[in-house]
Amino acid sequence: MAYRVPFVDPREHYRRLKHEIDAAIIGTLAQGDLVLRGQLRSFEQHLAEFVGVRYAVGVNSCYHALHLSLLAAGIGSGDEVVTVGHTFVATISAVVHAGASPVLVDVGKDFNMDMACLERAITPRTRAVIPVHLNGRVCDMDRLSALAARHRLVVIEDAAQALGASFGGRGAGSFGAAGCFSFYPFKALGGIGDGGAVTTNDPEVARTVTLLRFNGEDRETGEFHHHGYTALLDNVQAAVLDVKLRHLPRWIEHRRAMAARYTEGLRGLAGVALPPIDGDGYHDSFQNYVIRAHRRDALRAFLREQGVETLVHWSKPVWQHKGLGLPGPDLPETEALCEEVISLPMSAETTEEHVDATVAAIRAFYG
Ligand SMILES: *Cc1c(COP(=O)(O)O)cnc(C)c1O
């Protein structure tokens, strides 16, 4: 159905940028620059500057960014990696495919890793921790970094939802041994297909990921250093992303303004808990605007009737998907979120009218 208020609007997104995107694609094709060319290097350089790190390495997804970062950090069989239960499955699959054991912990009221839970989960086998900066809000990296240093854990950030968010003035993806980003079309910086990147200050991590993303080969010498993967960021994708990265600061400001408008409109409404407001060192990028709602499923059906499109991330705890073979942890906050969370329309194209219509519909439901 056609929604009056779409969750995202890829057609409008393209319409606004058509000239620039078309020129990037056609220019790349006309030059015959398909694989590992200047457009990729240019995007990697601009991304590294934007995040505030020395290196960025383009890969084909955040999944591969996570997987290759774990391999580059030497994580494998016999190792435990702590991450959250409230995340997209790819965070956990990367750990499994690296040969390590994922240990899932609970989140706090800001949807991010609860540091007390992390501390309790650390064992002599724990080698790494993957904080997930969910919805465009960075985890408490002061406490996490201190814990990681004390226990000698490698930190690999899942920053798929947090490009442009910061904590204490430092960008998401610049704290750990590696930061992992997604350019899946509906991320804040979205390509025209899959894409991702690893950011790091460590030249060894950058080099190993660069080898692993393309069959383990050192392209200068022709030497194969690893059994690698075919996980490059395509040159055409890089050209489009390089164009869009220039708009990203403005888009994030827009997301923040729409988030403030939601918060203003929904404040004080019984039945709804609002997402954290930043300040105190946090600067959120609002990949998603997520509320916790009483009678969530009924609200969602009502909003659909009203022409407002919403999403739920996620309605079933990841460990309850039998095919994943994950041990069943006891994570009460994550389980409660599965019943309560609902993501409201949010993108660079979301308008004040969209927000106001959504707020009015939510108020009508509870009122
Ligand atoms: C989108 C997302 C991923 C996966 O990104 P892909 O580029 O699709 O592989 C991983 N983690 C989180 C938190 C995400 O939101």
The ligand as a Gaussian input file, in Angstrom:
#p B3LYP/6-31G(d) Opt

LIG

0 1
 C       22.665000      -3.048000       9.211000
 C       23.406000      -3.620000      10.374000
 C       24.402000      -4.595000      10.213000
 C       24.676000      -5.279000       8.914000
 O       25.007000      -4.434000       7.864000
 P       25.171000      -5.038000       6.393000
 O       25.920000      -3.972000       5.663000
 O       23.793000      -5.245000       5.853000
 O       25.936000      -6.307000       6.486000
 C       25.107000      -4.989000      11.327000
 N       24.848000      -4.493000      12.551000
 C       23.883000      -3.568000      12.740000
 C       23.656000      -3.030000      14.118000
 C       23.111000      -3.127000      11.663000
 O       22.138000      -2.239000      11.881000

